[in-house]
Every structure is written in C-alpha cells, then in structure tokens.
Amino acid sequence: MATVKFTLKKITKDIEAAEKKLRALRREVIEADRKRIDLNLRSLEKARGIIGVVCRPLVHYGQVFRTKPKK
C-alpha cells in the first residue's frame, strides 16, 4: 500500500497572511465593516485551529518521540 505525504504549511501561512492584512485594514474602516472583519478573523482562527489539530507536525521542536515496541 502506498503512503501519501502532504503538508498544509502553505495553507496555514496563507491564513496568517490574510489575518495580518485584515488586522491592518480593520483600523481604517467604519464600525459596521469592523464587525464583518472581526467575523472573518474569528473564522480564520477557527480554521487554523482545526488544521493544527488534524494535521499535527511529525517533528516537534526538532525531536522525534517514539514509543517502546510491545513484546
């Protein structure tokens, strides 16, 4: 059986870039638009959180942890 490896690193970087743009834009718009931007920011945070939980990195802080083999 073949294994498929993929990463969502680019997607998370795109989400972070979109959040940064929205935060910068938030200061310059009227109150009604700020509420819409806040909703978008919350959605982006939830999406990034879901991706972070579902697609955990294999290596954490440069270390790989393995379990002991069962005998």
C-alpha positions in Angstrom: 0.0 0.0 0.0 1.4 3.4 -0.9 1.6 6.2 1.6 0.7 9.7 0.7 2.5 12.6 2.4 1.4 16.1 2.2 1.6 19.3 4.2 -0.7 22.2 4.8 2.2 24.6 5.6 1.4 26.9 2.7 -2.3 27.0 3.7 -1.5 28.0 7.3 0.9 30.7 6.0 -1.8 32.0 3.7 -4.3 32.1 6.6 -1.8 34.0 8.8 -1.1 36.5 5.9 -4.9 37.1 5.5 -5.3 37.7 9.2 -2.4 40.2 9.1 -4.0 42.1 6.2 -7.4 42.1 7.9 -5.9 43.4 11.2 -4.2 46.2 9.3 -7.3 47.1 7.4 -9.5 47.0 10.5 -8.2 50.3 11.8 -9.1 52.2 8.7 -12.8 51.2 8.2 -16.1 52.2 9.7 -17.7 50.3 12.6 -20.0 48.2 10.5 -17.2 46.9 8.4 -15.1 46.2 11.6 -17.8 43.7 12.7 -17.5 41.9 9.4 -13.8 41.9 9.6 -14.0 40.5 13.2 -16.2 37.7 12.0 -13.7 36.9 9.2 -10.9 36.9 11.7 -12.7 34.5 14.0 -13.4 32.2 11.1 -9.7 32.2 10.1 -8.6 31.5 13.7 -11.0 28.5 13.8 -9.8 27.2 10.5 -6.2 27.5 11.6 -7.0 25.7 14.9 -8.7 22.9 13.1 -5.8 22.4 10.7 -3.4 22.5 13.7 -5.3 19.7 15.5 -6.0 17.5 12.5 -2.6 17.8 10.8 -0.1 17.8 13.7 3.6 18.1 12.7 5.6 14.9 12.9 8.6 16.6 14.4 8.1 18.8 17.4 11.0 21.2 18.2 13.4 19.1 16.2 12.7 16.0 18.2 11.1 12.7 17.3 9.4 10.7 20.0 8.8 7.0 19.6 7.0 4.5 21.7 8.6 1.4 23.1 7.9 -1.7 21.0 5.4 -4.2 22.6 6.8 -7.6 23.4 
